[in-house]
Amino acid sequence: MMVLRAVIGLFMLVGFSVAGWYSDPEMALHAAQKENKPVVFYFYSNHCPYCKQVEEFVLSQEDVQRVLEGFHVVSLNIASDEGSRWSRKLGVPGVPAFIVYDPKQDRKVGMLFGSRPKKDVLGFIQGVCKSQSIRC
């Protein structure tokens, strides 16, 4: 358990990411178009306690990671140049924020802002997929 907490703590210091997640949005969008998959952008800040909460209690959960396997996930620090540019482009009001992006339509199709429990995050993603007829 101590090792798990140490690993989670390390992710919180350097930014949360899971194997297979992207830090380069262009790369993710290219792969998503090629594989006909939607994209989830996760915006965070290193100094955001709500982001750390989402990362520890939502994003680290196996069922959430399973759902996110149906997407190309981009994790961006909103304070970085790339994160700032993409947050303005996608209309992100703050962090933590999740954006579902459909590369076929080249547009944002859903946004969830703020620290939310796991059931809300899963419900949001599944709801956007259903309402937009996106295979997730």
SULKAHU-V29715 format. One record per helix or strand of 2 or more residues. SS is the DSSP state (helix for helix, strand for strand). FROM is the first residue (numbers start at 1). LEN is the number of residues. If there is no record, write none. Layout:
# SULKAHU-V29715
<<SS/FROM/LEN> <SS/FROM/LEN>>
This chain:
# SULKAHU-V29715
<<helix/2/13> <helix/25/11> <strand/38/7> <helix/49/11> <helix/62/7> <strand/71/7> <helix/81/10> <strand/97/6> <strand/107/7> <helix/118/14>>
